[in-house]
Amino acid sequence: MADETFPGWHGTTIIGVRKGGRVVVAGDGQVSLGNTVIKGSARKVRRLSPGGSDVVAGFAGSTADAFALLERLESKLEATPGQLQRACVELAKDWRTDKYLQKLEAMLIVTDGSQLYVVTGAGDVLEPEDGVAAIGSGGNYALAAARALVDSDMDAEAIARRAMAIASEICVFTNGNLTVEALDA
C-alpha cells in the first residue's frame, strides 16, 4: 500500500503516543523507493533542542524535504521559545503559502512532552483527541493498533513499540528497526 499523500514515496511509519504523563515518538528505519529497500536503519525520529527546550519530531515522506521542514521548525521554535503550538502553526502557514515549501512532500509528528501535533503541508496542525497520532505508509495500521491498546495497562512506550510491530507485519514499507524517543510532560 502506497502512502497516497505522497505518491512514489514509501517506506515509513511514525507514531506518537501520549499516556501517563509521557509522550513517545517511534519510527521504523526502512527507506524504500519503488519495490526496493534502500536502507533499513534510517533515523526518522529526532530530538531537537532549540533554545534549550526538548522537542521530538518524527517525519514521513521525502527525507530531504523533511530535513528542510525540521530546520524551519527549529527556527520557529527559537523565535517562540516554549510555544510549540505557535511554532507549528507558523510552520504550517509558511508551508502552505511559500512557493518553495508547497512542493515539499513530508509530514511531521512533533511533541514537547505535553503537546502532540501532526503538521501537514495542507496547513493542518492537528492535536489528536485520544493522545495517539500516526503518519506514513503504515500509519493507519499503527494508529489502529495503538488506539486498541491505549486503555490497557501498557505504558506509552510499550504501546508505541507494539503498534509499530503490528504495522511492520502488515505494511511492506515498514520494518521493525525502531528509533524511539520519549519526553515527560
C-alpha positions, 0 to 999 in steps of 0.5 A, spaced: 500 500 500 502 506 497 502 512 502 497 516 497 499 523 500 505 522 497 505 518 491 512 514 489 514 515 496 514 509 501 517 506 506 515 509 513 511 509 519 511 514 525 507 514 531 506 518 537 503 516 543 501 520 549 499 516 556 501 517 563 504 523 563 509 521 557 509 522 550 513 517 545 515 518 538 517 511 534 519 510 527 521 504 523 528 505 519 526 502 512 527 507 506 524 504 500 523 507 493 519 503 488 519 495 490 526 496 493 529 497 500 534 502 500 536 502 507 533 499 513 536 503 519 534 510 517 533 515 523 526 518 522 525 520 529 529 526 532 530 530 538 531 537 537 533 542 542 532 549 540 533 554 545 534 549 550 527 546 550 526 538 548 522 537 542 521 530 538 519 530 531 518 524 527 517 525 519 514 521 513 515 522 506 521 525 502 527 525 507 530 531 504 524 535 504 523 533 511 530 535 513 528 542 510 521 542 514 525 540 521 530 546 520 524 551 519 521 548 525 527 549 529 527 556 527 520 557 529 521 554 535 527 559 537 523 565 535 517 562 540 521 559 545 516 554 549 510 555 544 510 549 540 503 550 538 505 557 535 511 554 532 507 549 528 502 553 526 507 558 523 510 552 520 504 550 517 502 557 514 509 558 511 508 551 508 502 552 505 503 559 502 511 559 500 512 557 493 518 553 495 515 549 501 508 547 497 512 542 493 515 539 499 512 532 500 513 530 508 509 530 514 511 531 521 509 528 528 512 533 533 511 533 541 514 537 547 512 532 552 505 535 553 503 537 546 502 532 540 501 535 533 501 532 526 503 538 521 501 537 514 503 541 508 495 542 507 496 547 513 493 542 518 496 542 525 492 537 528 492 535 536 489 528 536 483 527 541 485 520 544 493 522 545 495 517 539 497 520 532 500 516 526 503 518 519 506 514 513 505 508 509 503 504 515 500 509 519 493 507 519 495 500 521 499 503 527 494 508 529 489 502 529 493 498 533 495 503 538 488 506 539 486 498 541 491 498 546 491 505 549 486 503 555 490 497 557 495 497 562 501 498 557 505 504 558 506 509 552 512 506 550 510 499 550 504 501 546 508 505 541 513 499 540 507 494 539 503 498 534 509 499 530 510 491 530 503 490 528 504 495 522 511 492 520 507 485 519 502 488 515 505 494 511 511 492 506 514 499 507 515 498 514 520 494 518 521 493 525 528 497 526 525 502 531 528 509 533 524 511 539 524 517 543 520 519 549 519 526 553 515 527 560 510 532 560 
